[in-house]
Amino acid sequence: MGFFDFLTEEIAIDLGTANTLIIHNDKVVVDSPSIVALDRTNDKIIAVGQEANLMQGKTHENIRTVRPLKDGVIADFNASEQMISMFIRNIPSLKKRFFTPSLRMVICIPSGITEVEMRAVRESAERVNGKEVYLIHEPMAAAIGIGIDIMQPKGNMIIDIGGGTTEIAVIALSGIVCDKSVKVAGDVFTNDIIYYMRTQHNLFVGDRTAERVKISIGSATEELDNPPEDMSVQGRDLLTGKPKEILISYREIHKALDKSIIRIEDSVMETLSQTPPELAADIYNTGVYLAGGGSMLRGLDKRLSQKTELPIFIAEDPLRAVVRGTGTVLKNIERYKSVLIK
């Protein structure tokens, strides 16, 4: 222990396209939508997280809402840096500090990320006082968060469906043997619903409404054991320009999402086809694990199970599996040195 160690704080960040989660002292201290509201006149941040999310689609010309991350990577460098810095400043135990401590951080990133995108994440972290910055691949963090012993010479398959990307990986001996990162996930589902409403009902709905529909009655299959009730959706009629309301059922949402789910199924099958035979045998015995917010889509586990003919298990808290794993790595950095990206 060095004399200055008490000045260093440790945080684990799951920097997601839809939500950003931060763990500090083994507790999830930040769980907010990854969105910022900016003042157009001076590019200053007005609101961040939940507060900015409420403004989405309801702003006037002087305010714009930005989602700094797209497809799991930083799309707007300036906004993402300000957002991360605001989130860190809002951590309750750091708020009381007289000065900003230096930070040791573990941040998770998609497995299909490029060198340039990786550098953007690292630089953002360093600018908010990150002295030691470690990166970890999302499927690896999800596996650790679910409670899989990744060090074993045993194959495990993880599917992490986030907001921007779906990460599919086969993990053994604390490494990723084969993986696939597809840009079909929660955001694409939301856009599918917006498109379906426009084309089938001449109804123009915003992102937030489509997101609500997805969560309330979204479904991956037509036959559900306990189907949700029909939902009324309000928006603008594209023909008359008037506000209008319609009733839709989960079967319609299944139709809207079908193409995107087929793309995820194909990627899973492709990853399975690249898996070495010994690991394929392990996966046959252990099944496949689902994590991320997208895995909560009704009937998705059943549908993937029919396609792969394997048992599918959903993590018990799929939204937080990745950040939990990142937090575990942060606590045992020496043990997990091999899975971190230098």
N, C-alpha and C positions, 0 to 999 in steps of 0.2 A: 504493500500500500504506500503510494507516494503521499507527500504532504498535501498536494493539491487535489487528491482524489475526491475530497468532499465537495469540490467545486464542479465535478462532472456528474451530470445526470444521465440516466440510461432510458431511452425510449424506443419502442418498436412501432413501426408505422406500416399500415396496409394502405397504400396510396391507390385507391380504386377509382375507376371511371365514374361510378355512381356514388360511392360512399368512401369517406376516409375514416379509418379507425386508428386510434393511438393507444398503446398500453404503456403505463408508467407505474412502477412499483406493483407489478402483477395485477393491476386493475385497468379495465378499459375506461380511459378518462375522456376520450373524444370519440363520438360516433355520429358523424354529421355528413349530409350530402356534400359531394365535391362540387360546390358551385359558389361563385362570388358575384356580387353586384357591384358594378363600377360606375363612377360618375364620368360621363363622356367628356366633360369639359376639362378635367385635370387628371383623369385616370386613377383617382384615389378610390380605395375600397370603401363602399358604404356598408355592406353587410356580407357575411360569409356563412356558409353552412345552412342550417335550417331556416334562418331569417331570410337569406338570399333565395332559398328555394320557394318560399311563399311569394316572392316577387316575380318568379319566372312566368313569362307570358302576360304580365300585367304592368309592364313598365312604360314610361313615356320616353320621349326622345333623348332626354338627358341621362337616362340610366340604362345600362345594358347588363344583362346577366350572362356570365360566361362560365362554361364548364371547361376548366383548364386542361383536363385530361380527356384524351380521345383514344379509344381502342386500347386502354390500359397504359398509354404513354403520354408524356407531357406534350401538349399541342400549343399551349400558350405559356411560355417560360415565365414571363413577368407575373401573370395572374397566379400561376401555380406557386411561385415563390412566396408571394404575399399571402396566399391562402395557407400554405404550410406554416408560415411564420405566425399568422393569427391563431391557428389551431394550437400551436405549441405555447403561445402566450396565454391561451385560455386554460391550460392545464392547471387545476386548482392549486397544487402544491408549488408550482413554479411562479404563480401569480404573486405569492407573498415575498418572493426573493427580491432583494434590493437591487441586484444586477443579474443580467442573463448568464446562466451557467453555460459552460461548454457541454456539448452533448455527444454521447456515444449512441449511434443509431443503427438499427437494423431495418432496412426497408425492403419490401418484397416487390418484385417486378415480373411481368409476363415472361414465359420461357422463349417466346419468339421475338424478343426485343433485339434491336441492333446496337452496335457499339455507340453510335451517336446518341441514340435515345437513352442508353445507359448513362452516358456522360451527363446528359441533361438532368437526370434524376440525382446523380452524385453532386453536381454543381449546385443544384437547388438546395440540397441538404447542407452543403458546406457553407452556403451563404446565410443560412439561419443558425450559424454557430455550431455546425456539426464538425467536431474534431476528428472523431473516428466514425467513418461511414461504411457499413457493410451492406451488401445486397444479397438477396436470396430469391430463387425462383419461386413463383406462386404455388405451383403444384407440390413442390417440396415442402413449403411452409404449411400448405393445407394438410399434407400427409402427417406431418408432425403434430399439427393441431388436432387432427382426428384421433391421434393416439397410436399411430402405427410406428413400430420400431423399424426405422429406415436403415439401420445399420446391418440388419440380418441379410444373409444371402438368400433372400426370398422375394419374389416379384409381387408388387402391389400396383393396382391401377387406380389412378385418381382422375376424376373429371371435375374441374372447377369452373362453374359457369358464373361469370361475374357480370359486370355491366357492359364492358367493352369487348372482352375476349372470353372464349371458352378454351381452357387449357386442359389438354388430355396428356397424361404422362404415365409411363410405366417406370416404377422406381425399384431399385435393388442396390444393396451395398452402398447406401448413402449417395447414390448417383442416379441421374435420369438416363435410362437405357434408350428409350425412344419416346418422342413427344411430338405433339402437334398443337399449334396455337391457331385457332380460327377466330376471325373477327365477326362471329355471330354469337350474340349473347343478349342480355337484358335490353340494351338500347335498340337492337335490331327488332326484338319482339315488340317494343313500344312503337317503333316506326311502322311495323307490319299492321298494328291495330289502327294507327292513324290512316294508313293507306286503304285498309279495308273499309273503314267508316266513310271515307271519301267516295270510293268506287261503288260500294253496295248500297249506301244509305244517303248519299249526297250530303253528308254531315261533316263539317270541318271541326275537328277537336284538337286541343293543344296537347303538348307533351305530358303535362301533369294529369290531365283527364285520362289519357291513354294509359299512363302508368297505373292510375287507380283501377282502371278496368282490368289491366293485366293481373294486379294483385288480388282483386276481388273475385273475378270469375275466369281468370286465365286457365286454360287446360291444354294438355298435350294429346289427350285422347278423347274420342267421342263418348266412350262408355265410362262413366265414373261411378264408384260405389255410392258415394254421398255427394251428388252434384250440388253446386251452389245455386241459389235462386237467381232468376233473371234480374238484370240491373238496368236502371234508367240512366241514360247518358245524355247530357246536354251539350249543345254546341251551336254552330252557325249553319243554317241551311244554305248550301252552295247555289241553289236555284233562286230562292227568294231573298236571301240575305238576312232573313229574320232568325232570331234565336229559336231553336226547336229542341224537343226531347224525344228520344226513342227508347224502346225496350230491347235489350239484346241478351242472348243466352250464351252459356259457356260453349255450346256447340259451334256458334259463329266464330268465337275467338279461337277455337281449335282450328277452324278452317283458315283463319287469318295467319296463324302461326305455323301451319303445317310445313310450308316450304323450308323455313328456317330450321325447324326441328329435324327435317330430313338431312339438311347439311351437317348438323351436329352428329346425327347417327352415322352418316358416311365417314366423317372424320374419326369417330370411335372405331368403326370397322377397319379403317385404313391403319390406325395405330395398332390394333390387334394383329393385323396381317404382317406388321413389321416386327412383332415381338418374338424374340428367340424362343424356341420350343420349350426349354426348361422353365422359363418364366411364364409362358402361356399355361403350362400345367399348374403352376402356383396360382395364377389368376383364376383358373377353373375351380380351384378349391376354395380360394378366399373371397372371390367375387369382386365387384367394382364399387368404389366409394365415390359418392357425389358430394360436392361442397359448393359454396357460393350461393348468392341469392337466387340465381336462376334455377337451382335444383329444387326450389320450393314450388315450382310450377306443378299444378295438380296433374297426376298421372304420368309425369315424365319418367319416373323410376320404372313404372310398369312397362312403358313403351320401349325404353332402352333394354329392359330385361327381355322383352319379346324379341327384339332385334338381335341381341348378342347371345341369347339363351344362357345368360349368366345371372346369378343373384346380384341385385343392386342395393346398396345400403346408403341411406342419406345420413350425413353427419348430424349429430344431435342439435348443434347450433350452427347451421351451415353458413350463416352470414358472418360469424366470428371465427370460423375454423382457421382461416388464413392468418388473421392477426394473433390468434392464440399460439399458433405454431411459431410465428415470428417472435412472440414474447418468450416462448420456451427457448428458442435459439439464443436470444439476447441474454437470458439468465445463465446459459451454459455455453458461452461462446467457444471455450477451449474444446469442448466435446464435439461441437458441430462445425469446427473450423473447416472441415472438408467440403461442407455443402455451401459455404459462403463464397461469393464471387469477389475476387480481389479487384 
